[in-house]
């Protein structure tokens, strides 16, 4: 996986490079003279344990071939998607927990769901809250350090934000 962000941490684009198993990693990312990137890594072949070198060269948009499509870390939704500025996560960065604060009047709901995804889009935490008032702490002490996306679903509205786990 390769993601490019701007200086404020906003996701510009995201790319997956599947190789057929979960045992493949890029070890580093290096900029190239043409504005692209080169990523050396390795792939391990399942139970046999055979390891292959892996080298991927991409252009400035993260494409390894002509006509590749743009991806984002947040999948499109059929429901109404609220503006990113309508929800804040604090403290940010956080160590043990964070809370979500909404700019709108959605501070109480019969049920709402908090979903946290890592930088590869994998769900690492999902909590359903019943009869709760916001802000309500979401404990993330068990997560490794890194950049995460949080999605808050209240009724048919989704709110998105990002946070850094120290």
Residue frames as qw, qx, qy, qz and C-alpha x, y, z in Angstrom:
[[0.000, 0.891, 0.454, 0.000, 0.00, 0.00, 0.00],
 [0.394, 0.027, 0.012, 0.918, 1.16, 3.53, -0.75],
 [0.037, -0.875, -0.481, 0.038, -0.58, 6.74, 0.30],
 [0.368, 0.254, -0.008, 0.894, 0.31, 10.36, -0.41],
 [0.232, -0.807, -0.494, 0.224, -0.76, 13.15, 1.94],
 [0.223, 0.811, -0.006, 0.541, -0.40, 16.90, 1.88],
 [0.281, 0.360, -0.523, 0.720, 1.46, 18.89, 4.57],
 [0.481, -0.328, 0.275, -0.765, -1.69, 18.94, 6.75],
 [0.280, -0.091, 0.934, -0.201, -2.12, 15.17, 6.67],
 [0.697, 0.390, 0.192, -0.571, -5.03, 15.18, 4.20],
 [0.651, 0.024, 0.719, 0.240, -5.08, 12.12, 1.97],
 [0.271, 0.557, -0.352, -0.701, -4.37, 12.97, -1.68],
 [0.786, 0.238, -0.433, -0.371, -4.41, 9.43, -3.07],
 [0.626, -0.354, 0.663, -0.209, -4.09, 5.81, -1.99],
 [0.659, 0.398, -0.557, -0.312, -2.90, 2.73, -3.87],
 [0.827, -0.269, 0.477, -0.126, -2.93, -0.99, -3.14],
 [0.403, 0.558, -0.685, -0.238, -0.47, -3.37, -4.79],
 [0.869, -0.196, 0.353, -0.285, -1.86, -6.86, -4.11],
 [0.215, 0.524, -0.804, -0.180, 0.41, -9.83, -4.78],
 [0.741, -0.047, -0.599, -0.299, -1.96, -12.66, -3.85],
 [0.680, -0.324, -0.589, 0.293, -0.98, -13.05, -0.20],
 [0.337, -0.925, -0.104, -0.139, -0.74, -11.06, 3.01],
 [0.755, -0.480, 0.154, 0.420, 2.99, -11.63, 3.38],
 [0.560, 0.466, 0.189, 0.658, 4.31, -8.85, 1.17],
 [0.307, -0.844, -0.188, 0.397, 5.82, -5.58, 2.40],
 [0.425, 0.779, -0.096, 0.452, 7.46, -2.47, 1.08],
 [0.703, -0.319, -0.291, 0.565, 10.55, -1.74, 3.14],
 [0.220, -0.488, -0.021, 0.845, 10.91, 1.88, 2.07],
 [0.438, 0.803, 0.397, 0.085, 9.73, 4.52, -0.40],
 [0.436, -0.352, 0.218, 0.799, 12.18, 6.62, -2.41],
 [0.402, 0.808, 0.120, -0.415, 11.32, 9.63, -4.63],
 [0.704, 0.164, 0.456, 0.520, 12.58, 9.41, -8.22],
 [0.215, -0.246, 0.213, 0.921, 13.83, 12.16, -10.55],
 [0.100, -0.293, -0.640, -0.703, 10.63, 12.01, -12.64],
 [0.407, -0.283, 0.155, -0.854, 8.44, 12.87, -9.62],
 [0.834, -0.178, -0.421, -0.310, 7.39, 9.28, -8.99],
 [0.547, -0.583, 0.530, -0.281, 8.44, 6.76, -6.37],
 [0.654, 0.247, -0.714, -0.044, 10.26, 3.45, -6.17],
 [0.676, -0.481, 0.334, -0.448, 9.48, 0.95, -3.42],
 [0.423, 0.300, -0.854, 0.038, 11.68, -2.05, -2.64],
 [0.690, -0.318, 0.354, -0.545, 10.23, -4.87, -0.59],
 [0.050, 0.209, -0.975, -0.052, 9.76, -8.60, -0.28],
 [0.784, -0.067, -0.111, -0.607, 7.03, -11.20, -0.67],
 [0.238, -0.271, 0.916, -0.176, 6.95, -14.51, 1.19],
 [0.574, 0.024, -0.620, -0.535, 5.22, -17.45, -0.50],
 [0.805, -0.346, -0.124, -0.465, 2.86, -18.92, 2.13],
 [0.887, -0.421, 0.181, -0.058, 3.80, -22.20, 3.84],
 [0.867, 0.310, -0.093, 0.379, 6.90, -22.83, 1.71],
 [0.484, -0.767, 0.009, 0.422, 8.53, -19.73, 3.20],
 [0.608, 0.244, 0.306, 0.691, 10.22, -18.85, -0.10],
 [0.079, -0.815, -0.165, 0.550, 11.02, -15.15, -0.20],
 [0.553, 0.513, 0.365, 0.546, 11.14, -13.06, -3.37],
 [0.201, -0.280, -0.036, 0.938, 12.46, -9.55, -3.84],
 [0.205, 0.760, 0.612, 0.075, 9.76, -7.08, -4.85],
 [0.232, -0.286, 0.090, 0.925, 10.34, -3.73, -6.57],
 [0.247, 0.753, 0.605, 0.080, 7.55, -1.40, -7.71],
 [0.220, -0.103, 0.133, 0.961, 8.02, 1.87, -9.65],
 [0.136, 0.755, 0.637, -0.075, 5.08, 4.31, -9.78],
 [0.252, 0.545, 0.188, 0.777, 4.47, 7.74, -11.28],
 [0.014, 0.207, -0.340, 0.917, 3.61, 10.92, -9.33],
 [0.647, -0.231, -0.053, -0.725, 0.00, 9.71, -8.89],
 [0.532, -0.285, 0.745, -0.283, 1.06, 6.30, -7.56],
 [0.873, 0.364, 0.048, -0.321, 0.17, 4.50, -10.80],
 [0.505, -0.392, 0.712, 0.291, 2.27, 1.53, -11.86],
 [0.374, 0.258, 0.764, 0.459, 0.52, 1.32, -15.25],
 [0.112, -0.091, -0.285, -0.948, -1.37, 3.58, -17.67],
 [0.494, -0.341, -0.459, -0.655, -4.99, 4.33, -16.81],
 [0.368, -0.244, -0.808, 0.391, -4.97, 3.36, -13.15],
 [0.289, -0.758, -0.396, -0.430, -7.87, 4.85, -11.17],
 [0.003, -0.476, 0.462, -0.748, -7.60, 7.09, -8.13],
 [0.605, -0.430, -0.668, 0.041, -8.50, 5.59, -4.77],
 [0.185, -0.642, 0.305, -0.679, -9.11, 7.21, -1.41],
 [0.131, 0.106, -0.889, 0.425, -8.92, 5.74, 2.08],
 [0.389, 0.240, 0.560, -0.691, -12.60, 6.53, 2.67],
 [0.187, 0.243, 0.866, 0.396, -14.92, 4.47, 0.48],
 [0.292, -0.174, -0.237, -0.910, -17.86, 6.21, -1.18],
 [0.151, 0.222, 0.844, -0.464, -21.15, 5.77, 0.60],
 [0.068, -0.492, -0.713, -0.494, -24.76, 5.55, -0.51],
 [0.289, -0.773, -0.513, 0.237, -25.85, 7.52, 2.55],
 [0.072, 0.969, 0.007, 0.236, -25.46, 11.22, 3.16],
 [0.739, -0.026, -0.227, 0.634, -21.84, 12.14, 3.86],
 [0.229, -0.949, -0.160, 0.146, -21.31, 15.11, 6.19],
 [0.363, 0.835, -0.279, 0.307, -18.53, 17.62, 5.66],
 [0.735, 0.043, -0.487, 0.470, -15.22, 16.75, 7.31],
 [0.101, 0.367, -0.330, 0.864, -15.25, 20.01, 9.30],
 [0.620, -0.478, -0.176, -0.597, -18.42, 18.95, 11.14],
 [0.902, -0.411, -0.128, 0.033, -16.54, 16.53, 13.42],
 [0.133, 0.764, -0.553, 0.305, -13.42, 17.03, 15.49],
 [0.897, -0.194, -0.367, 0.154, -11.39, 14.38, 17.30],
 [0.039, 0.735, -0.440, 0.515, -9.53, 15.35, 20.45],
 [0.205, -0.802, 0.371, 0.421, -7.03, 15.08, 21.95],
 [0.851, 0.473, 0.161, 0.165, -5.16, 14.73, 18.71],
 [0.546, 0.171, -0.820, -0.033, -2.57, 13.21, 18.84],
 [0.750, -0.475, 0.110, -0.447, -3.92, 10.84, 21.49],
 [0.058, 0.444, -0.876, 0.181, -2.37, 8.14, 23.65],
 [0.163, 0.066, 0.936, -0.306, -5.17, 6.20, 25.36],
 [0.257, 0.618, 0.735, -0.109, -8.49, 7.56, 24.09],
 [0.028, 0.059, 0.253, 0.965, -10.16, 10.20, 21.94],
 [0.278, 0.562, 0.641, -0.443, -13.60, 11.77, 21.81],
 [0.221, 0.384, 0.580, 0.683, -15.61, 12.96, 18.83],
 [0.066, 0.543, 0.354, -0.758, -17.14, 16.42, 18.93],
 [0.317, 0.528, 0.661, 0.429, -19.77, 17.39, 16.38],
 [0.036, -0.026, 0.029, 0.999, -20.49, 20.91, 15.17],
 [0.426, -0.312, -0.522, -0.670, -24.10, 19.95, 14.49],
 [0.554, -0.343, 0.330, -0.684, -26.88, 19.22, 16.96],
 [0.859, 0.036, -0.480, -0.174, -26.30, 15.45, 16.73],
 [0.014, 0.535, -0.696, 0.478, -24.92, 15.23, 20.26],
 [0.521, -0.083, 0.741, -0.415, -27.40, 12.54, 21.31],
 [0.591, 0.192, -0.582, -0.525, -28.60, 9.48, 19.41],
 [0.908, -0.210, 0.152, -0.330, -30.38, 6.27, 20.29],
 [0.884, -0.123, 0.324, 0.313, -27.55, 4.38, 18.58],
 [0.371, 0.867, -0.308, -0.124, -24.40, 5.32, 16.75],
 [0.958, -0.007, 0.093, 0.272, -21.35, 3.45, 15.53],
 [0.078, -0.881, 0.422, 0.200, -17.70, 4.45, 15.73],
 [0.948, 0.215, 0.122, 0.201, -15.38, 2.73, 13.24],
 [0.200, -0.831, 0.429, 0.292, -11.61, 3.20, 13.23],
 [0.909, 0.386, 0.061, 0.142, -9.52, 2.16, 10.22],
 [0.593, -0.503, 0.287, 0.560, -5.77, 2.06, 9.84],
 [0.091, 0.654, -0.348, -0.665, -3.81, 3.57, 6.95],
 [0.033, -0.091, 0.892, 0.442, -4.52, 0.52, 4.76],
 [0.542, -0.124, -0.293, -0.777, -8.29, 0.83, 5.26],
 [0.502, -0.144, -0.849, 0.081, -8.49, -2.19, 7.58],
 [0.541, -0.673, -0.108, -0.492, -11.07, -1.87, 10.38],
 [0.422, 0.235, -0.711, 0.511, -9.16, -2.04, 13.67],
 [0.020, 0.211, 0.689, -0.693, -11.96, -0.99, 16.03],
 [0.314, -0.362, -0.497, -0.724, -15.73, -0.82, 15.80],
 [0.033, -0.210, -0.747, 0.630, -18.04, 0.12, 18.66],
 [0.240, -0.558, -0.568, -0.555, -21.80, 0.43, 18.68],
 [0.024, -0.005, -0.513, 0.858, -23.03, 2.91, 21.27],
 [0.262, -0.561, -0.730, -0.289, -26.59, 2.74, 22.59],
 [0.343, -0.874, -0.329, -0.107, -28.38, 5.66, 24.29],
 [0.644, -0.282, -0.078, 0.707, -25.20, 7.70, 24.57],
 [0.080, 0.984, 0.082, -0.138, -24.43, 11.37, 24.60],
 [0.710, 0.374, -0.049, 0.594, -21.43, 12.74, 22.71],
 [0.441, 0.568, -0.694, 0.009, -18.64, 13.25, 23.49],
 [0.931, -0.299, 0.159, -0.138, -18.03, 9.67, 24.66],
 [0.183, -0.692, 0.669, 0.200, -14.46, 8.33, 25.02],
 [0.933, 0.314, -0.152, -0.086, -13.22, 5.77, 22.50],
 [0.592, -0.645, 0.465, 0.130, -10.32, 3.81, 23.96],
 [0.773, 0.600, -0.206, 0.018, -7.43, 3.15, 21.55],
 [0.383, -0.755, 0.532, -0.017, -4.58, 2.33, 23.97],
 [0.812, -0.074, 0.570, 0.100, -4.19, -1.11, 22.33],
 [0.690, 0.707, 0.128, 0.087, -3.53, 0.31, 18.83],
 [0.697, -0.100, 0.112, 0.701, 0.01, 0.83, 17.55],
 [0.068, -0.647, 0.034, 0.759, 1.24, 4.34, 16.83],
 [0.299, 0.175, 0.684, 0.642, 0.13, 5.73, 13.48],
 [0.286, 0.115, -0.114, -0.944, -2.41, 7.67, 11.46],
 [0.145, 0.331, 0.929, -0.075, -6.04, 6.48, 11.64],
 [0.284, -0.242, -0.350, -0.859, -9.40, 7.46, 10.17],
 [0.145, 0.256, 0.810, -0.507, -12.51, 7.51, 12.34],
 [0.276, -0.274, -0.570, -0.724, -16.03, 7.25, 10.95],
 [0.200, 0.182, 0.675, -0.686, -19.04, 8.10, 13.10],
 [0.214, -0.296, -0.737, -0.569, -22.42, 6.86, 11.84],
 [0.188, 0.275, 0.591, -0.734, -25.49, 8.51, 13.33],
 [0.617, 0.536, 0.369, -0.442, -28.78, 7.61, 11.71],
 [0.786, 0.502, 0.294, 0.209, -28.16, 8.01, 7.96],
 [0.187, 0.949, -0.224, 0.121, -25.28, 10.52, 8.30],
 [0.889, -0.072, -0.101, 0.440, -21.57, 9.68, 8.31],
 [0.106, -0.969, 0.225, -0.005, -18.91, 11.93, 9.83],
 [0.891, 0.195, -0.139, 0.386, -15.19, 11.45, 9.10],
 [0.164, -0.934, 0.311, -0.067, -12.00, 12.65, 10.79],
 [0.799, 0.279, -0.435, 0.307, -8.44, 11.51, 11.22],
 [0.510, -0.820, 0.223, -0.131, -6.25, 11.23, 14.29],
 [0.489, 0.521, -0.652, 0.253, -2.72, 10.30, 15.24],
 [0.870, -0.482, -0.096, -0.045, -2.17, 7.61, 17.88],
 [0.016, 0.813, -0.553, 0.185, 1.08, 8.24, 19.79]]
